[in-house]
Amino acid sequence: MKKEDREFFKKCIDEIFDCEKISLMDNYQQHCSVSCLEHSVLVAYISFWFCKKFKIKVDFRSLIRGAMLHDFTLYNWRERPENAFAHLRMHPTNAYNNSIKYFEINEKEKDIILSHMWPLTFKMPKYKESFIVNFADNICAVFEVCGMYAKIFERRLKKISVFPYSAC
């Protein structure tokens, strides 16, 4: 990835990290040993990389912000009273409600957050950005469950220095 692309990605991520609540996502496990925050950064990176690699014209800022906020639930779903399937269907709404508390969200970001679990939810993506984040989220979940997160982190994300705190 070009230096200016890495800098743009980092700038967009830093906008999200300006909110102190975002770092709380690191307290919640997403898949295996990967935190919700690490997962969200990886989804944002894979979405951005994919669009750059295949020269897909998108609103890159909305793509990155939506990807960063798609799982902004701030709870451990394993400790919730609903079953796992109910969580899969409900958490996009919870993430959206948290997002609008702390950020100004545009229509594309809203759609990315609310539709990222399609087709498990009935909210089909309306925008290219939403489909791409949905795809990247699924790819990242597979990477994380298969233990491939560390390799990607070492090779790609560490170079950008996206984590402004010591947990990563």
C-alpha positions as CSV (number, residue, x, y, z in Angstrom):
1,M,0.0,0.0,0.0
2,K,1.2,3.5,-0.8
3,K,2.5,5.7,1.9
4,E,-0.3,8.3,1.3
5,D,-2.9,5.6,1.5
6,R,-1.5,4.3,4.9
7,E,-1.5,7.9,6.1
8,F,-5.1,8.5,5.1
9,F,-6.1,5.2,6.7
10,K,-4.4,6.2,9.9
11,K,-6.0,9.6,9.9
12,C,-9.5,8.1,9.6
13,I,-8.7,5.6,12.4
14,D,-7.4,8.3,14.6
15,E,-10.7,10.3,14.2
16,I,-12.4,7.3,15.7
17,F,-9.8,6.8,18.4
18,D,-10.3,10.4,19.5
19,C,-13.4,9.0,21.3
20,E,-12.3,7.5,24.6
21,K,-15.1,4.9,24.5
22,I,-13.6,3.2,21.5
23,S,-10.7,1.9,23.5
24,L,-13.2,0.0,25.7
25,M,-13.8,-2.3,22.7
26,D,-10.4,-3.8,23.5
27,N,-12.0,-5.2,26.7
28,Y,-14.4,-7.5,24.8
29,Q,-13.4,-10.7,23.0
30,Q,-14.7,-11.0,19.5
31,H,-13.4,-14.2,17.9
32,C,-11.0,-16.5,19.8
33,S,-8.2,-14.3,21.3
34,V,-9.0,-11.2,19.1
35,S,-10.6,-8.3,20.8
36,C,-13.6,-6.4,19.3
37,L,-11.3,-3.4,18.7
38,E,-8.6,-5.5,17.0
39,H,-11.4,-7.1,14.8
40,S,-12.8,-3.7,13.9
41,V,-9.4,-2.3,12.9
42,L,-8.8,-5.4,10.8
43,V,-12.2,-5.1,9.1
44,A,-11.5,-1.5,8.3
45,Y,-8.0,-2.3,6.9
46,I,-9.2,-5.2,4.8
47,S,-12.1,-3.1,3.4
48,F,-9.7,-0.3,2.6
49,W,-7.0,-2.5,1.1
50,F,-9.6,-4.4,-1.1
51,C,-10.9,-1.2,-2.6
52,K,-7.4,0.2,-3.2
53,K,-6.2,-3.1,-4.7
54,F,-9.1,-3.5,-7.1
55,K,-9.5,0.3,-7.8
56,I,-13.1,0.4,-6.5
57,K,-14.3,3.9,-6.1
58,V,-15.9,4.4,-2.8
59,D,-16.3,7.0,0.0
60,F,-13.1,5.8,1.8
61,R,-13.7,7.8,4.9
62,S,-17.2,6.4,5.4
63,L,-15.9,2.9,4.6
64,I,-13.3,3.1,7.3
65,R,-15.5,4.8,9.9
66,G,-18.4,2.4,9.3
67,A,-16.0,-0.6,9.6
68,M,-14.6,0.7,12.8
69,L,-18.0,1.2,14.3
70,H,-19.8,-1.9,13.0
71,D,-19.4,-3.8,16.3
72,F,-19.3,-0.9,18.7
73,T,-21.6,-2.6,21.2
74,L,-19.5,-2.2,24.4
75,Y,-20.6,-5.5,26.0
76,N,-19.5,-9.1,26.2
77,W,-22.1,-10.9,24.1
78,R,-21.2,-14.2,25.8
79,E,-22.6,-12.8,29.1
80,R,-25.9,-11.5,27.6
81,P,-29.2,-13.2,28.4
82,E,-30.1,-13.7,24.7
83,N,-28.7,-16.6,22.7
84,A,-25.8,-16.3,20.3
85,F,-28.1,-16.2,17.2
86,A,-30.2,-13.4,18.8
87,H,-27.0,-11.5,19.4
88,L,-25.9,-11.9,15.8
89,R,-29.2,-10.3,14.7
90,M,-29.5,-7.6,17.3
91,H,-25.9,-6.3,17.7
92,P,-25.9,-4.1,14.5
93,T,-28.7,-2.0,16.1
94,N,-26.8,-1.8,19.4
95,A,-23.6,-0.8,17.6
96,Y,-25.6,1.9,15.7
97,N,-27.2,3.3,18.8
98,N,-23.7,3.6,20.5
99,S,-22.3,5.1,17.3
100,I,-24.9,7.9,17.2
101,K,-24.2,8.7,20.9
102,Y,-20.6,9.5,20.3
103,F,-20.2,10.3,16.6
104,E,-21.9,12.1,13.8
105,I,-22.8,9.3,11.4
106,N,-23.7,9.8,7.8
107,E,-26.1,7.6,5.8
108,K,-23.4,5.3,4.4
109,E,-21.9,4.7,7.8
110,K,-25.4,4.0,9.2
111,D,-26.0,1.5,6.5
112,I,-22.6,-0.1,6.9
113,I,-23.3,-0.6,10.7
114,L,-26.9,-1.8,10.4
115,S,-26.4,-4.1,7.4
116,H,-23.1,-5.7,8.2
117,M,-24.7,-9.0,9.3
118,W,-26.8,-9.5,6.2
119,P,-28.2,-12.0,5.2
120,L,-28.6,-13.1,8.9
121,T,-30.4,-9.8,9.4
122,F,-33.1,-8.5,7.0
123,K,-31.2,-5.3,6.4
124,M,-29.7,-5.7,3.0
125,P,-26.7,-3.3,2.2
126,K,-27.6,-0.3,0.0
127,Y,-24.2,1.0,-0.8
128,K,-20.9,-0.5,-2.2
129,E,-19.2,0.4,1.0
130,S,-21.7,-1.7,3.0
131,F,-21.3,-4.8,0.8
132,I,-17.5,-4.4,1.1
133,V,-17.5,-4.1,4.9
134,N,-19.9,-7.1,5.1
135,F,-17.6,-9.1,3.0
136,A,-14.5,-8.0,4.9
137,D,-16.2,-8.8,8.2
138,N,-16.8,-12.4,7.2
139,I,-13.2,-12.8,5.8
140,C,-11.8,-11.4,9.1
141,A,-13.9,-13.6,11.2
142,V,-12.5,-16.6,9.4
143,F,-9.0,-15.3,9.7
144,E,-9.5,-14.8,13.5
145,V,-11.1,-18.2,14.1
146,C,-8.3,-19.9,12.2
147,G,-5.6,-18.1,14.2
148,M,-4.4,-15.9,11.2
149,Y,-4.9,-12.5,12.9
150,A,-1.4,-12.3,14.2
151,K,0.2,-12.8,10.8
152,I,-1.9,-10.1,9.3
153,F,-1.2,-7.8,12.2
154,E,2.5,-8.4,12.0
155,R,2.7,-7.9,8.2
156,R,0.2,-5.1,7.7
157,L,-1.3,-3.3,10.6
158,K,1.8,-2.8,12.7
159,K,3.4,-0.8,9.9
160,I,0.6,1.8,10.1
161,S,0.8,2.1,14.0
162,V,-3.0,2.2,14.3
163,F,-3.2,1.3,18.0
164,P,-2.5,4.4,20.1
165,Y,-2.4,2.5,23.4
166,S,-0.3,-0.3,24.8
167,A,-2.7,-3.2,24.5
168,C,-1.6,-4.0,21.0
